[in-house]
Amino acid sequence: LLKKDMCMGCGACVSCCPTEALTLKSDDIGYYRSTIDYDKCVDCGKCADICPSIKLPEKVNNKKPKCFEFIAADEQILYNSSSGGVFQILAEQILSEGGCVVGASWTNDFSVKHIIIDDAKDLHKLQKSKYMQSYTGNIFKQIKEKLDNDILVLFSGCPCQVAGLKSYLGKDYKNLILIDILCSYAPSPKFFKKYIEEAFPKGIEHYEFRHKSEKYNWDCVTVKITTADGIDKVYKGGGQDSYQRVFHNHVMCSVHCENCKYQTIPRFGDITIGDFWGIERRDTLIDAKKGVSVVLCNNDKAEKILKNIPKEKIGVFKEVPLSWLGGNGYANHGSNYSSPARDSFYASINKMEFSKAADYALKPNHGQINKIYTNSNTPLQFDSNCLRFKFDGNIWEQHTILGKPVLIVKPGMSKVGRYATLPLCKSLIKDKEYYFKIKFRIRTEAKNINFHIKDSGSNYYQIVLSYKLTGDRMNYDWIETKTKFKPNSNLFDEFMIGASQIRGEGNHISIDYINIEEC
């Protein structure tokens, strides 16, 4: 009844099967899917009856939930949390009342699974984001046993997992609190393992998404890794970390996440939590550097729980308009999406290293460098006779005047994000020293001109030279300059000039030569 790629692996059917004919197994690219042993199946139909992918559980929560911004008072709680710390405070309250908390935890092999804890010393296992699908197994069955024994249970998970648990239970429990997160998507664990094996061949001891410290403020792109030999490494953004590179532009987004039907309002959870991105622009009185949680109060049960948070644990807890939530988690408006590069990535990930599969999917030339000349020590040696700039013809023009290439930006097109590029004959190596040399003349109203290296598969770039244009910027004198630089990433395979700095009447840049050479 269900297409295989629409099973999100919540495990509801696994827990309800009376003959244990169903299990969660990895498919060919690593997603947990429900798998049936027909020799054990008695065709009772229970699995189809409770599958939330076939039939959604009834939505009974508020259509206009109350929305809050939340920051914990304790600074250490903020550092331990991905956002503002509300999960830890709610979980501590449940544990103090003799209850248990269910959430996603790292395993020894750096996959993720849902576990049950009943001791506050284990709470750290459930904190922080884990950007991959979590294995639930028969955890729903274990939760039902707790509930039937009148034990207070707090369950946290993706909205699809919360929907799966509600379908499995079939009724509301007064001693169950459901927290669903504002979710982007959950990639296959196989992708993460492959990334780790390539990036850290000696192994790792610890991996932390959403790393925060006094040096690194609240964001979603800083990770901290402790290698097997005890060395701490911090990477910020997709230019430095290949997993972040493909995660944040939805290259790994699965079909079932792309077609998610669990994120919308009304929610399935009693409480919804997540990052309150952009809140500092809405509420200028708060300090958002260490993280701010958004909290949606979806029903009366949630309102009672939130009102009972001890005041001394609250730094900020203020109701704000629901419209401030924006598009985070696709709850308020819009829908999820996958990158156009997703299918290419899926087709290549079992055949290539992780970073090469990313290049294959993201770069226009599938990561293959154009050998435009043979000097191996010269990544770029611009010669207009054999190489032309690549650009959008609606924005740029290229002409040859007196034997020199001239780039012109069309009227009204001198804006950020519009660039002309040249391919390199090989990718630049991170932290290796290079010479950049150029001779040009320019007519522009801008006060400086920046020259960049860029990743052809994304908007990651690095300025290698920012040249201040002094005096009359409308003259035609040739400027000859050079500098040394070190790439901050292994991704760069293009040279780039931005249109925003070539503007005004008669704007243009004329080029005599451009060289990038190894030092």
C-alpha positions as CSV (number, residue, x, y, z in Angstrom):
1,L,0.0,0.0,0.0
2,L,3.0,2.3,0.5
3,K,5.7,3.2,-1.9
4,K,9.0,2.2,-0.3
5,D,10.6,5.7,-0.6
6,M,7.7,7.2,1.3
7,C,8.3,5.1,4.4
8,M,10.1,7.4,6.8
9,G,11.1,4.6,9.2
10,C,9.1,5.8,12.3
11,G,8.7,2.2,13.5
12,A,5.0,2.4,14.4
13,C,4.3,-0.7,12.3
14,V,7.3,-2.6,13.8
15,S,6.0,-2.0,17.3
16,C,2.4,-3.0,16.5
17,C,3.1,-6.2,14.6
18,P,1.8,-9.2,16.7
19,T,4.1,-11.7,14.9
20,E,7.2,-9.6,14.7
21,A,7.1,-9.9,10.9
22,L,8.2,-6.3,10.5
23,T,11.7,-4.8,11.1
24,L,13.5,-1.6,10.3
25,K,16.3,-2.3,7.8
26,S,18.6,-0.1,5.8
27,D,17.8,0.3,2.1
28,D,20.5,0.6,-0.6
29,I,21.5,4.1,0.4
30,G,21.1,3.6,4.2
31,Y,17.6,4.8,5.0
32,Y,15.7,2.8,7.7
33,R,12.6,1.4,6.0
34,S,9.9,-1.1,7.2
35,T,10.7,-4.5,5.8
36,I,8.4,-7.5,6.0
37,D,9.0,-11.2,6.5
38,Y,6.1,-12.8,4.6
39,D,6.7,-16.1,6.3
40,K,5.7,-14.5,9.6
41,C,3.0,-12.2,8.3
42,V,-0.6,-13.3,9.2
43,D,-2.2,-10.5,7.1
44,C,-3.9,-8.9,10.1
45,G,-3.7,-5.4,8.6
46,K,-2.6,-3.6,11.8
47,C,0.5,-2.1,10.2
48,A,-1.5,-0.5,7.4
49,D,-4.1,0.8,9.9
50,I,-1.6,2.7,12.0
51,C,0.9,3.8,9.3
52,P,0.9,7.6,9.4
53,S,2.3,7.7,5.8
54,I,-0.9,6.0,4.7
55,K,-3.3,7.8,7.0
56,L,-2.4,10.7,9.2
57,P,-3.6,10.6,12.8
58,E,-6.3,13.1,13.7
59,K,-5.0,16.7,14.3
60,V,-6.6,18.0,17.5
61,N,-4.2,20.8,18.4
62,N,-4.7,24.5,18.1
63,K,-4.8,26.0,14.6
64,K,-3.2,29.1,16.0
65,P,-0.8,28.0,18.7
66,K,0.8,30.5,21.1
67,C,4.4,31.3,20.0
68,F,7.2,32.1,22.5
69,E,10.8,33.1,22.4
70,F,12.8,31.3,25.1
71,I,16.3,31.7,26.5
72,A,17.5,29.7,29.6
73,A,18.9,31.7,32.5
74,D,21.9,29.3,33.0
75,E,24.7,30.0,30.5
76,Q,26.0,26.5,30.7
77,I,22.6,25.1,29.6
78,L,22.8,27.4,26.6
79,Y,26.2,26.1,25.6
80,N,24.9,22.5,26.0
81,S,21.9,23.2,23.8
82,S,21.5,23.8,20.1
83,S,19.2,26.8,20.6
84,G,17.9,28.4,23.8
85,G,17.9,25.5,26.2
86,V,14.2,24.8,26.6
87,F,14.5,21.1,26.0
88,Q,16.9,20.6,28.8
89,I,14.7,22.5,31.3
90,L,11.6,20.6,30.3
91,A,13.4,17.2,30.4
92,E,14.9,18.0,33.9
93,Q,11.4,18.8,35.2
94,I,10.1,15.4,34.0
95,L,13.1,13.5,35.4
96,S,12.7,15.3,38.8
97,E,9.1,14.0,38.9
98,G,10.2,10.4,38.5
99,G,9.5,10.3,34.8
100,C,11.6,9.3,31.8
101,V,12.7,11.1,28.6
102,V,13.0,9.6,25.1
103,G,15.1,11.1,22.4
104,A,17.8,10.7,19.8
105,S,21.3,9.7,21.0
106,W,24.6,8.9,19.3
107,T,25.6,5.3,19.2
108,N,29.2,4.0,19.4
109,D,29.5,3.8,15.6
110,F,28.1,7.3,15.2
111,S,24.7,6.5,13.9
112,V,21.7,7.8,15.9
113,K,19.0,5.9,17.7
114,H,16.1,6.7,20.1
115,I,16.8,5.7,23.7
116,I,15.0,6.1,27.1
117,I,16.7,7.7,30.0
118,D,15.5,8.1,33.6
119,D,18.6,9.8,35.1
120,A,19.6,13.4,34.6
121,K,23.2,12.5,34.3
122,D,22.3,10.9,30.9
123,L,20.4,13.9,29.6
124,H,23.5,15.1,27.6
125,K,23.0,12.1,25.3
126,L,19.8,13.5,24.0
127,Q,20.9,17.1,23.6
128,K,22.2,18.9,20.5
129,S,21.1,18.3,16.9
130,K,22.0,15.1,15.0
131,Y,21.6,15.7,11.3
132,M,20.6,12.2,10.2
133,Q,17.7,9.7,10.5
134,S,17.3,8.2,13.9
135,Y,16.7,4.4,14.4
136,T,13.6,3.8,16.5
137,G,13.3,0.0,16.4
138,N,10.5,-1.0,18.8
139,I,10.9,2.1,21.1
140,F,7.2,2.8,20.7
141,K,6.3,-0.5,22.4
142,Q,8.7,0.4,25.3
143,I,7.0,3.8,25.6
144,K,3.6,2.2,25.8
145,E,4.7,-0.1,28.6
146,K,5.9,2.9,30.6
147,L,2.6,4.7,30.0
148,D,0.5,1.8,31.0
149,N,2.5,1.6,34.2
150,D,1.6,5.2,34.9
151,I,5.2,6.5,34.4
152,L,5.5,10.1,33.1
153,V,7.1,10.1,29.6
154,L,8.5,12.9,27.6
155,F,9.1,12.0,23.9
156,S,11.1,14.2,21.6
157,G,11.6,13.6,17.9
158,C,10.9,14.7,14.3
159,P,7.3,15.5,13.5
160,C,6.9,12.2,11.5
161,Q,8.1,10.2,14.5
162,V,5.6,12.0,16.8
163,A,2.9,11.3,14.3
164,G,4.0,7.6,14.2
165,L,3.9,7.4,18.0
166,K,0.4,8.9,18.1
167,S,-0.9,6.5,15.5
168,Y,0.6,3.5,17.3
169,L,-0.8,4.5,20.7
170,G,-4.3,5.3,19.3
171,K,-5.3,7.4,22.2
172,D,-4.1,10.3,24.3
173,Y,-2.3,9.6,27.6
174,K,-2.3,12.2,30.4
175,N,1.2,11.0,31.4
176,L,2.7,11.5,27.9
177,I,4.2,14.8,26.6
178,L,5.1,15.0,23.0
179,I,7.7,17.4,21.7
180,D,8.2,17.7,17.9
181,I,11.0,19.7,16.5
182,L,11.1,22.2,13.6
183,C,12.9,19.9,11.3
184,S,14.7,20.5,8.0
185,Y,15.2,16.9,7.0
186,A,17.0,13.8,8.2
187,P,19.6,12.3,5.9
188,S,20.6,8.7,5.7
189,P,23.1,7.5,8.4
190,K,25.1,5.9,5.7
191,F,25.9,9.3,4.3
192,F,27.3,10.5,7.6
193,K,29.4,7.3,8.2
194,K,30.9,7.6,4.7
195,Y,31.8,11.2,5.3
196,I,33.4,10.4,8.6
197,E,35.4,7.5,7.1
198,E,36.8,9.8,4.4
199,A,37.4,13.0,6.5
200,F,38.8,11.2,9.5
201,P,40.3,7.9,8.4
202,K,41.8,7.2,11.9
203,G,38.4,7.6,13.5
204,I,36.7,10.0,15.9
205,E,35.8,10.1,19.6
206,H,33.2,12.8,19.5
207,Y,31.2,14.7,17.0
208,E,29.1,17.8,17.9
209,F,26.8,19.6,15.4
210,R,25.9,23.2,16.3
211,H,29.0,23.8,18.4
212,K,28.8,26.8,20.6
213,S,31.5,28.4,22.8
214,E,32.7,31.9,23.8
215,K,34.5,32.0,20.4
216,Y,31.7,30.5,18.3
217,N,28.2,32.0,18.7
218,W,24.8,30.4,17.9
219,D,24.6,29.2,14.3
220,C,23.8,26.0,12.4
221,V,27.1,25.5,10.6
222,T,29.9,25.1,13.2
223,V,30.9,21.6,14.1
224,K,33.4,20.3,16.6
225,I,35.1,16.9,16.2
226,T,37.5,15.2,18.6
227,T,39.6,12.7,16.6
228,A,40.7,9.3,17.8
229,D,44.1,10.7,18.8
230,G,42.5,13.4,21.0
231,I,42.8,16.4,18.7
232,D,39.9,18.9,18.6
233,K,38.9,20.3,15.2
234,V,36.4,23.0,14.6
235,Y,34.9,23.6,11.1
236,K,32.6,26.4,10.2
237,G,30.4,26.2,7.1
238,G,30.3,24.1,4.0
239,G,33.5,25.6,2.7
240,Q,35.4,23.8,5.5
241,D,33.2,20.8,6.1
242,S,31.8,18.6,3.3
243,Y,28.8,17.3,5.3
244,Q,27.6,20.8,6.1
245,R,28.2,21.6,2.4
246,V,25.6,19.1,1.2
247,F,23.2,19.2,4.2
248,H,22.3,22.9,4.2
249,N,21.4,23.1,0.5
250,H,19.2,19.9,0.8
251,V,21.4,17.7,-1.5
252,M,20.8,14.7,0.8
253,C,17.0,15.4,1.3
254,S,15.1,12.1,0.9
255,V,11.8,11.7,-1.1
256,H,9.8,11.1,2.1
257,C,11.3,14.3,3.6
258,E,10.8,16.3,0.4
259,N,7.1,15.3,0.6
260,C,6.7,15.8,4.4
261,K,3.1,16.2,5.6
262,Y,3.9,16.4,9.3
263,Q,5.4,19.9,9.7
264,T,2.3,22.0,9.2
265,I,0.2,23.7,11.8
266,P,-1.8,22.3,13.6
267,R,1.1,20.3,14.9
268,F,1.1,16.7,16.2
269,G,3.2,17.5,19.2
270,D,2.0,19.1,22.4
271,I,5.0,21.4,22.3
272,T,7.1,22.4,19.2
273,I,10.6,23.6,19.7
274,G,13.4,24.8,17.3
275,D,15.6,27.6,16.4
276,F,14.2,31.1,16.4
277,W,16.2,32.3,13.4
278,G,16.0,36.1,12.9
279,I,14.5,36.9,16.2
280,E,17.2,39.5,17.0
281,R,15.8,41.6,14.1
282,R,12.3,41.3,15.5
283,D,13.2,41.8,19.2
284,T,16.2,44.0,19.4
285,L,16.2,43.9,23.3
286,I,17.4,40.3,23.5
287,D,20.9,38.9,23.3
288,A,20.6,36.1,20.7
289,K,24.4,35.3,20.5
290,K,24.1,32.1,22.6
291,G,20.9,30.9,21.1
292,V,17.1,31.4,21.2
293,S,14.5,28.7,21.1
294,V,11.1,29.1,19.5
295,V,8.4,27.3,21.5
296,L,4.9,26.6,20.2
297,C,2.2,25.9,22.8
298,N,-0.1,23.6,20.8
299,N,-2.8,22.7,23.4
300,D,-3.9,23.0,27.0
301,K,-1.6,20.3,28.2
302,A,1.4,22.2,26.9
303,E,0.2,25.4,28.4
304,K,0.2,23.8,31.9
305,I,3.6,22.3,31.4
306,L,5.2,25.6,30.2
307,K,3.6,27.6,33.1
308,N,5.3,25.3,35.6
309,I,8.8,26.0,34.4
310,P,10.6,27.5,37.5
311,K,11.1,31.2,37.1
312,E,14.7,31.1,38.2
313,K,15.5,28.9,35.2
314,I,14.1,31.4,32.7
315,G,16.2,34.2,31.1
316,V,13.6,35.2,28.5
317,F,10.2,33.7,28.0
318,K,8.0,36.0,26.0
319,E,5.0,35.5,23.8
320,V,5.4,36.9,20.3
321,P,3.4,36.8,17.0
322,L,3.2,33.4,15.3
323,S,4.2,35.2,12.1
324,W,7.6,35.8,13.5
325,L,8.4,32.1,13.1
326,G,8.8,32.7,9.4
327,G,9.6,29.6,7.3
328,N,11.6,27.7,9.9
329,G,10.7,24.0,9.6
330,Y,8.1,24.9,7.0
331,A,5.5,25.1,9.8
332,N,4.0,28.5,9.1
333,H,4.1,28.4,5.3
334,G,5.8,26.8,2.3
335,S,6.9,23.2,2.0
336,N,10.1,21.2,2.1
337,Y,12.2,20.7,-1.0
338,S,15.2,18.8,-2.3
339,S,18.1,20.1,-4.3
340,P,18.1,19.5,-8.0
341,A,21.4,17.8,-7.4
342,R,19.9,15.2,-5.0
343,D,19.4,12.4,-7.6
344,S,22.9,12.8,-8.9
345,F,24.2,12.6,-5.3
346,Y,22.2,9.5,-4.6
347,A,23.3,7.9,-7.9
348,S,27.0,8.4,-7.0
349,I,27.3,8.0,-3.2
350,N,27.7,4.2,-3.4
351,K,30.4,4.5,-6.1
352,M,32.5,7.4,-4.9
353,E,34.0,9.0,-1.8
354,F,31.6,11.4,0.0
355,S,33.4,14.6,-1.2
356,K,33.6,13.3,-4.8
357,A,29.9,12.4,-4.8
358,A,29.2,15.9,-3.6
359,D,31.4,17.4,-6.4
360,Y,29.7,15.1,-8.9
361,A,26.3,16.3,-7.9
362,L,27.0,20.0,-7.3
363,K,29.7,21.1,-9.7
364,P,28.6,21.8,-13.3
365,N,31.5,19.7,-14.6
366,H,30.8,16.9,-12.1
367,G,34.1,17.7,-10.3
368,Q,36.3,17.0,-13.4
369,I,38.8,19.8,-14.0
370,N,39.1,21.3,-17.4
371,K,42.8,20.8,-18.5
372,I,42.9,24.0,-20.4
373,Y,46.7,24.2,-20.4
374,T,49.5,21.9,-19.3
375,N,51.6,23.9,-16.8
376,S,50.9,22.0,-13.7
377,N,52.2,24.8,-11.4
378,T,49.7,27.3,-12.9
379,P,46.1,26.8,-11.8
380,L,45.1,29.8,-13.8
381,Q,46.8,31.4,-16.8
382,F,44.2,33.5,-18.6
383,D,44.6,33.7,-22.3
384,S,41.6,35.1,-24.2
385,N,42.6,33.2,-27.3
386,C,41.7,29.9,-25.7
387,L,39.5,30.8,-22.7
388,R,36.5,33.1,-22.2
389,F,34.7,34.2,-19.1
390,K,31.5,32.3,-18.3
391,F,28.6,34.5,-17.3
392,D,24.8,35.2,-17.7
393,G,24.4,37.0,-21.0
394,N,21.5,39.0,-19.5
395,I,23.9,40.6,-17.1
396,W,27.4,40.7,-18.8
397,E,29.0,41.3,-22.1
398,Q,32.5,40.4,-23.2
399,H,34.3,42.1,-26.0
400,T,37.8,42.2,-27.4
401,I,39.3,45.7,-27.8
402,L,42.8,46.2,-29.0
403,G,43.4,42.5,-28.4
404,K,42.3,42.7,-24.7
405,P,39.2,41.1,-23.2
406,V,36.8,43.7,-21.8
407,L,33.9,42.8,-19.4
408,I,30.9,45.1,-19.3
409,V,28.0,44.9,-16.9
410,K,24.7,45.9,-18.5
411,P,22.7,48.9,-17.1
412,G,20.9,48.1,-13.9
413,M,22.6,44.7,-13.5
414,S,25.5,45.7,-11.1
415,K,24.2,43.8,-8.1
416,V,25.6,41.3,-5.5
417,G,25.6,37.7,-6.5
418,R,26.1,38.3,-10.3
419,Y,29.5,37.2,-11.4
420,A,31.7,36.2,-14.3
421,T,34.0,33.2,-13.8
422,L,37.0,31.5,-15.3
423,P,37.7,27.8,-14.8
424,L,41.0,26.7,-13.1
425,C,42.9,23.8,-14.5
426,K,43.0,22.2,-11.1
427,S,41.4,22.8,-7.7
428,L,43.3,24.9,-5.2
429,I,44.6,23.2,-2.0
430,K,43.5,24.5,1.4
431,D,46.3,26.4,3.3
432,K,48.8,26.1,0.4
433,E,50.4,29.4,-0.6
434,Y,49.8,30.8,-4.1
435,Y,50.6,34.0,-6.0
436,F,47.8,35.9,-7.6
437,K,48.9,38.4,-10.3
438,I,46.7,40.6,-12.5
439,K,47.0,43.6,-14.9
440,F,43.8,45.4,-15.5
441,R,42.2,48.8,-16.1
442,I,38.7,49.7,-14.9
443,R,36.0,52.3,-15.2
444,T,33.6,52.2,-12.3
445,E,31.9,54.2,-9.6
446,A,33.0,51.7,-7.0
447,K,35.8,52.5,-4.5
448,N,37.5,49.1,-4.8
449,I,37.5,46.0,-6.8
450,N,37.6,42.5,-5.3
451,F,39.0,39.4,-7.0
452,H,37.8,36.1,-5.8
453,I,38.3,32.3,-6.0
454,K,35.0,30.4,-6.0
455,D,33.4,26.9,-5.9
456,S,31.6,26.3,-9.1
457,G,29.0,24.2,-7.3
458,S,27.9,26.8,-4.8
459,N,28.2,30.4,-3.7
460,Y,31.2,29.7,-1.5
461,Y,34.0,32.1,-2.3
462,Q,37.1,33.8,-0.9
463,I,38.5,37.2,-1.7
464,V,42.2,36.9,-2.7
465,L,42.8,40.6,-3.4
466,S,40.8,43.7,-2.6
467,Y,42.3,46.6,-4.5
468,K,41.4,50.1,-3.4
469,L,40.8,52.4,-6.4
470,T,42.2,55.8,-5.6
471,G,42.0,59.1,-7.5
472,D,40.0,59.2,-10.7
473,R,38.3,55.8,-11.1
474,M,37.1,56.8,-14.6
475,N,40.6,56.8,-16.2
476,Y,42.1,54.1,-18.4
477,D,45.5,53.6,-16.7
478,W,46.7,50.0,-16.4
479,I,47.0,48.7,-12.9
480,E,49.5,45.9,-12.3
481,T,49.4,44.2,-8.9
482,K,50.1,40.9,-7.1
483,T,49.6,39.2,-3.7
484,K,50.1,35.9,-1.9
485,F,47.0,34.1,-0.6
486,K,46.1,30.7,1.0
487,P,42.7,29.1,0.2
488,N,40.6,28.4,3.2
489,S,38.9,25.4,1.5
490,N,39.6,22.6,-1.0
491,L,36.5,23.5,-3.0
492,F,37.7,26.4,-5.1
493,D,37.9,25.7,-8.9
494,E,37.0,29.0,-10.4
495,F,38.3,32.6,-10.5
496,M,35.5,35.2,-10.1
497,I,34.7,38.9,-10.7
498,G,31.5,40.3,-9.2
499,A,29.2,42.7,-11.1
500,S,28.4,44.8,-8.0
501,Q,31.8,46.5,-8.2
502,I,31.7,47.3,-11.9
503,R,29.0,50.0,-12.1
504,G,28.1,53.3,-13.5
505,E,27.9,54.8,-17.0
506,G,30.5,53.3,-19.3
507,N,31.5,50.7,-16.7
508,H,34.0,48.0,-17.7
509,I,37.0,46.1,-16.7
510,S,39.8,45.4,-19.3
511,I,42.3,42.6,-18.6
512,D,45.8,42.2,-19.8
513,Y,46.6,39.0,-17.8
514,I,45.5,37.0,-14.8
515,N,47.8,34.3,-13.2
516,I,47.4,32.1,-10.2
517,E,50.7,30.2,-9.5
518,E,52.0,27.9,-6.8
519,C,54.6,29.7,-4.6
